[in-house]
Amino acid sequence: MRTPYVTLDANANYRNPSRGPRLNKVVFRNHFSKTEALRLCTTTEGYVDLVTELTPKDVQQVESSPYAKLVTSEGNEVVTGIFNRFQSDVDLDDYNLRMAINMAIRRDDIIQNVYGGYATLTPALTPPWAYDFPEELEPIMYSRQQSRQLFESSSYPKSRPLKIVAFKKHENLLLAVAAQIEETLSIWVETIVIPVQEETKWIRVVAEKKLTPGWDILIASATTQFYEGTPAFFHRELFGFDGALRTGPELPEFDEVYREMVSQIRRKELLAAAKDVDRFVYQNALSLFLCVPHKLYAVNRHVDFKPYRTTFELAETEVGEMHWSRRR
């Protein structure tokens, strides 16, 4: 159980005074729900200065507030569709089928309609801001004709519905993806939203790999904590022999490319090998590639908050002279 408050006092003897501290005290108020915290941040001063984990539907409330402003940053969470290659009646090891589904998606529409424009396209799984992003890769383009041709050449049983599931946080994305696949491929798509209280159970089934999940595609996400070596967080988690989200037999070819990356001890070689991992996943259409949602924050108008992509940090955050704490 969390305590109502966590207080961080600045270390005045920090070894690098040019970097900080810039705040005397930071108080985390854990007893507020996100809804209440957002209300306080946008309608008052002196209670909540910063709210994290906003969704696009919260943006209007922040932008119309006289007390708060919206701060955004590129995110470290890659949202993707995981193909269940364990399925016995659908061959999701078939490249043509995976590529057909990828080409059935209008990603620009998803970014605008699901994320309100607050997301970035990524060709495969490495975010474009990462040091090991392969710059030559382009997002898979929507093509109704090519998608249908590839789908017809696959072994997919035409009378069978495609089953796509997602966690509650990705419900809107699930519905958008399902609608686009249905429209492009003229097949029935069955959707399931996993209740929050059942998420741990579903994740355990995938991680343990003792049971074959009943779905065909799971819309899920993975996050990274670093700007390089990102396949250790994204690609290994989805396709590696020890990946918790790997849903299918081991992929020796992937493991070979991945081992080449983790064996590097020099940064230049590490980045080059990491790019090869992303290229391999892209060229084989191993995932339903989607996007990287942005991070959205509600911030008091007198707080200069500088977000980090990979972690939540307050190292460079400052408050102006008109901030309520200084006016007093």
Rosetta blueprint (number, residue, H / E / L):
1 M L
2 R L
3 T L
4 P L
5 Y E
6 V E
7 T E
8 L E
9 D E
10 A L
11 N L
12 A L
13 N L
14 Y L
15 R L
16 N L
17 P L
18 S L
19 R L
20 G L
21 P L
22 R L
23 L L
24 N L
25 K E
26 V E
27 V E
28 F E
29 R E
30 N L
31 H L
32 F L
33 S L
34 K H
35 T H
36 E H
37 A H
38 L H
39 R H
40 L H
41 C H
42 T H
43 T H
44 T L
45 E L
46 G L
47 Y L
48 V L
49 D L
50 L E
51 V E
52 T L
53 E L
54 L L
55 T L
56 P H
57 K H
58 D H
59 V H
60 Q H
61 Q H
62 V H
63 E H
64 S L
65 S L
66 P L
67 Y L
68 A E
69 K E
70 L E
71 V E
72 T E
73 S E
74 E L
75 G L
76 N L
77 E E
78 V E
79 V E
80 T E
81 G E
82 I E
83 F E
84 N L
85 R L
86 F L
87 Q L
88 S L
89 D L
90 V L
91 D L
92 L L
93 D L
94 D L
95 Y H
96 N H
97 L H
98 R H
99 M H
100 A H
101 I H
102 N H
103 M H
104 A L
105 I L
106 R L
107 R H
108 D H
109 D H
110 I H
111 I H
112 Q H
113 N H
114 V L
115 Y L
116 G L
117 G L
118 Y L
119 A E
120 T E
121 L E
122 T L
123 P L
124 A L
125 L L
126 T L
127 P L
128 P L
129 W L
130 A L
131 Y L
132 D L
133 F L
134 P L
135 E L
136 E L
137 L L
138 E L
139 P L
140 I L
141 M L
142 Y L
143 S L
144 R H
145 Q H
146 Q H
147 S H
148 R H
149 Q H
150 L H
151 F H
152 E H
153 S H
154 S L
155 S L
156 Y L
157 P L
158 K L
159 S L
160 R L
161 P L
162 L E
163 K E
164 I E
165 V E
166 A E
167 F E
168 K H
169 K H
170 H H
171 E H
172 N H
173 L H
174 L H
175 L H
176 A H
177 V H
178 A H
179 A H
180 Q H
181 I H
182 E H
183 E H
184 T H
185 L H
186 S L
187 I L
188 W L
189 V E
190 E E
191 T E
192 I E
193 V E
194 I E
195 P L
196 V H
197 Q H
198 E H
199 E H
200 T H
201 K H
202 W H
203 I H
204 R H
205 V H
206 V H
207 A H
208 E H
209 K L
210 K L
211 L L
212 T L
213 P L
214 G L
215 W L
216 D L
217 I E
218 L E
219 I E
220 A E
221 S E
222 A E
223 T E
224 T L
225 Q L
226 F L
227 Y L
228 E L
229 G L
230 T H
231 P H
232 A H
233 F L
234 F L
235 H H
236 R H
237 E H
238 L H
239 F H
240 G L
241 F L
242 D L
243 G L
244 A L
245 L L
246 R L
247 T L
248 G L
249 P L
250 E L
251 L L
252 P H
253 E H
254 F H
255 D H
256 E H
257 V H
258 Y H
259 R H
260 E H
261 M H
262 V H
263 S L
264 Q L
265 I L
266 R L
267 R H
268 K H
269 E H
270 L H
271 L H
272 A H
273 A H
274 A H
275 K H
276 D H
277 V H
278 D H
279 R H
280 F H
281 V H
282 Y H
283 Q H
284 N L
285 A L
286 L L
287 S E
288 L E
289 F E
290 L E
291 C E
292 V E
293 P E
294 H L
295 K E
296 L E
297 Y E
298 A E
299 V E
300 N E
301 R L
302 H L
303 V E
304 D E
305 F L
306 K L
307 P L
308 Y L
309 R L
310 T L
311 T L
312 F L
313 E L
314 L L
315 A L
316 E L
317 T L
318 E E
319 V E
320 G L
321 E L
322 M L
323 H L
324 W H
325 S H
326 R H
327 R H
328 R L
